[in-house]
Amino acid sequence: MEATEQSSFLRRVYPLDPREVTEEELAVIFAMTSRRPEAFDAIKEMVTAEKAADFHERWVLGYGHASVAEHAIIHMAVENVSRLACDTLEDNRLGSYTEKSSRYQLLERNAFYTPQELDAEPDAKAVYVAACQTLFDVYQRLVDGTIAYLASIHPQKENERDGAYRLRLRREATDTCRFVLPASALTNVGVTMNTRTLEHAIRKLLSSTLEEERTLGEEFKEQAKSITPTLVRHAERNDYLELSRSALEEQTANLLPLPPTSDPGPRSVSAQLVDYDHDAQTRLVTSLLYRNAHASYDEVWKQSKALSPAQQEAVITAALENLGPHDSPVRELEQIEYTFEYLMDYGAYREFKRHRMQSYLPQPLTVVEGYVEPPLIVDSGLSSTYREAMDVSADAYTRLTAISPRLAEYAVTHAHLRRVVTRMNLRECYHFFKLRVQPEAHFTIRDAAQQAMDLVKGVHPLLLKFINLRQG
């Protein structure tokens, strides 16, 4: 009898097919398991579109049980949006994004966004459009010039097909020449989000000072409503986002010096370690021992602090020495945090922000911090052409700043530098450094990551001893 009773509790693992039920219904099916004893597929038969809408109106929207909305997933295709607006869309930690790559694709001429706000400023609009067209023309000239140079120093390999050879040269060229592209350059991005995150993303877009982003928010909302009509219906512009932004801009203007107005020219990316835990090694040892301890954190801390350096190293070694090249280190490393300030080009920043486990705060996108000048441009004898493009960008930026500093960002190139402060835990450092200092990484983000890694090794050599770096 006992065996028969136990046999009725059989483990089952099975998908609920989104082709049979809507995303809103799926969210309700999973939510109802907290109150109903039936199996998920049995609950599925009870849920209709009307019941799902009623449930979400009452519990998610009415009572604030927003976690239920995380079970409804939306896949959205976004095409021909500026890279500047794409940054705002992607600035949501719990989303997934795959974007058109300017490293591997040659961008079409004049594929840039012109802000509608400039319709009221025809002279400024003419300057802006001419600048963007010039930047795209220079981009094509640089691609042609660098390919010719690369062909002169990298001859075709034996048995290498003509098409493969041309593609190899073009990819190296576009990886460098994309620096002159403006932030207005158009891109495509595939977005996957749960509706709780999507609602927040829509609110941020609708609360933007840029018309393109507000319009993108409206379009996102309308398309999302066709999939989850209830869960995103109340996503609106947010007073807090708008008021806090303007209030802090005013505070900054009153309390800090005005930004510089001159462009310092070519500079290098850099990384500074501005804050770290001086007791990080003891903190990590405490965290590693705490998991299996039967004592308070304070007691484990005192015992860990009393250990000899060799004993502390043995604990850390036990946790990390078996770390494989594709393994994530144990979660205890998240207890250790570092604050960095980077000076990085806009192109590198767009790759850097994909590491969403960090907490990053970028300064406005401007031309006042200078720009990077890629070695391939110098070696190809194209520096003067490249610097002329930077001057065109700076002139357009200055003209648009008088109208709106945010609008001026559209004219800034991927080469221009911006400051970013970020707080990153040690576990994320392992992931970030391993990925971004490898030879295949883009060279400017690789330089910044290498500097940051060296700074951490300088203060905590043992904590990065077990990182598995890919070799060239």
Protein Blocks (a to p, Z undefined) as FASTA:
>chain_A
ZZmmmmmmccddddddfklpcfklmmmmmmmmmmpcbdfklmmmmpcfklmmmmmmmmmm
mnopaklmmmpccddddehiafklmmmmmmcfkbccddddfklpccdehiacddfklmmm
mmlmmmmmmmmmmmmmmmmmmmmmmmmmmmmmmccdehiafklmmmmmmmmmmmmmmmmp
cfklccdddddddfklmmmmmmmmmmpcbfklmmmmmmmmmmmmmmmmmlmmmgccdfkl
mmmmmmmmmmmmmmpccddfbdebjaddddddfbdcfklmmmmmmmmmmmmmccdfklmm
mmmmmpcfklmmmmmmmmmmmpcfkbccdfklmmpccdddddddfklmmmmmmmmmbccd
dddddfknopaddfklmmnopmmmmmmmmmmmmmmmmmmmmmomklmmmmpcfkbccddd
ddddfklmmmmmmmmmpmkbcfklmmmmmmmmmmmmmmmmmlmmmpccddZZ
